[in-house]
Structure formats: structure tokens, C-alpha cells
Amino acid sequence: MLAEELAALVAAGGMAVVQAAGTDAWRGFREKVAAWFGRGDIGRERVALERLDQTAAVLASANPGQVEEYRGQEAASWRTRFADLMDDLGEDDRVRAAAGLRELVTQVRQAPGVTVAEIAISGNVHIQSTHGSVSAVKTGHVTMGNPPVPDADLS
């Protein structure tokens, strides 16, 4: 598995945890994630359940102005946990673990009531296009509109 693919997968796993927390999908998802981390070891599974519960509690207790910041922090923590476990596995086990993590991410994306964010950006972002449509995301406020039609003569 390429490093870029693995990085994208563990990032998606981290986002899946925070996307599922607090939804109807959480209980089943949390148990599957814990089993993924436990890999048959009840002690490791219990530790993962405790960490998942901590994440859910942090997100549930966040003030509205803190939710996105906390979601980003928790997603990063889970991304690191997924990556650390993957790094500790041999190639064959890593391939199997990656397939299991992909399945978990897919389940969250398909779960009713779960809002999926395909991209997360923090900080100041400026996106501009000189000859076409523009799309931008800004944490806090979102402004959407149609850009002016470019001039027909682009010479």
C-alpha cells in the first residue's frame, strides 16, 4: 500500500470517528472501531472503547463556537492512532487492517443522520479562479454565490 493511500485512509478514519460521534450510528460504529483496534485482544478493545467514549464526551460538551475546533483536534488524534497501529503491523496484516478501516469509513458515510465532510480546512483560505467558477470554504461563515461570467475574449 502506498504511503499516500495509507495517509488518506487513516485521515478518513479519524474524520469518520468525529462524524459518527453523537449520531444514531455511534454505538455500533464505536464497537466496530474498538474491535478493529483490539484485533482479538479484549484489553486493547477496552482501551479503544474508553478513548472513543472520551471523544464523544469532548464533542458533546463543546460550546457551539468550539465544536469545529474540537472536531479537528479529535479527528487528528484518531488519525494518529490509526496510523500508529498501521505502522506496527506487517504488510499482510496492514492490508487486512486497511480493508477493515475502509469498510468502517464506508459504513459511516452511508449511515443515516451522519454528515460527511470530505475536506477539512482550518485557518485562512483564499481560493480564486480567473477563468471559471469559484468554490470556497471558510470556517465560521460560508458564503456561496455565482462568480461573474468570464469575458468571452480571453486573449
N, C-alpha and C positions, 0 to 999 in steps of 0.2 A: 504494500500500500504506500502510495506516495505521501510525503510529509504534508503537502498542501491539502490532500484529500483528508488526511487524518486531522489536521488543524481545523478544517471546515466542519468535520463531523463532530469533534469534541465541542466546538463553539455552538453548533446546533443543539447538542445535548445540554449544554449549560442554559441556553435560551429555552429549551423545552421544559426544564425544571421550573423556571420562573413563570413561564406561560401557563403551566398546569396548576401551579400553587393557587389554592383558593377557589378552584373550579370544581364542578361535579366530577371531573376526570381525575382529580388529585389522588384519592385513596388508592385506586387501582394502579395508577401510574407510579406513585411513591413506592408501592410494594414491588413492582416490577424493576424499578431502578435499584432498590435495595438488593433484590435478588441478583441483578446484574453485577453490582459491586461485590456481593458476598461470594459469588461463584461457588456455592455449596457450603460455605463456612458461615454458620449461624452468628458467630461473633462479629464478623465483618458486616454481615447483613444488618445486625442490630445497630452497629455504629452508623451505617448509612441511613437507617431509619431515623436515628436521633438527629443527624445532620439535616436530613430532609425536613423534619419537624421544626428544627431551628430556622431554616429558610422560610418555611410557611409562616412561622410566628413573626419573623422580622418583617416580612412583606405585609402581613395582616395588621401590624402595629404602626406601620409607616403613615405619617401625615400625608395628605394629598400632594403637597409640594415636594415630598421626599420619595414618593413611590418610584419614579423613574430612576433616580439615583440609586436607591436600594436594589431595584431590579437589576441594574447594571452591575453592581457590586456582587450580588448573589450569583448572577449568570457567570461572571468572571471566576468566582470561587469554584463553581461546579465545572466550568470548562477546565480549570486546573486539575480538579480531582479526576475527571475523566481522562485527561492527558496523562497524569501521573500513573494511573492504573494501566493504561495502554502501553506506556513506556516500560513497565515492569513485566510485560508479557512477551513470550517468544512469538515468532512470526505466525505460526499456525493459530495459537490462542488469540493473537491480536486480530487476525482475520475473522475468527468466530465472534470475538467481542465487538468488533466493528459492525458486523451484521446485526448483532443484537441491539447495539446502540442505534443503528439506522432504523430498526423496527420500532424502538421506543419513540424516536423523534417523529416517525410517520404516524404512530398512534396518537400522539399529542396533536399533531397538525390536523388530523381528521376528527378529533373529539369535538362533540357539540359544546358550545359555550367557551371554547378556548380561542383567544385572539392570538393570531400568529404574526409575529413581526419578522420579516425576512431579513431586515437590516437594522442594525442599531448604531446610532451615531451620537457621540456626546461631544460637547464643545461647539465652537463656532464653525459653521459650514457655509460656504458660498458656492453655488453651482450656477453656471451660466452657459448659455448656448447662443452662438451668434447667427446660426442658420437653421433654426428648428425649434422644437418645443423644449420647455424647461420644466424640470421637476425638482423640488427641493423639500428637505425635511429640516425643521428647526425644533429643538426640544422646547417645550413650553407653549408655543403658539404655532399653529400650522396655517399658512396662507396658500390658497390654491387659486389659480386663475389661468386664463389663456394668454400666452405671450402674443405680442403683435406679430402679424404675418410678415415674414421677411420680404424684403424688396425682391421683385422678380428679376431685376438686373443685378446679379451678384459679381459683376466684373470688377 
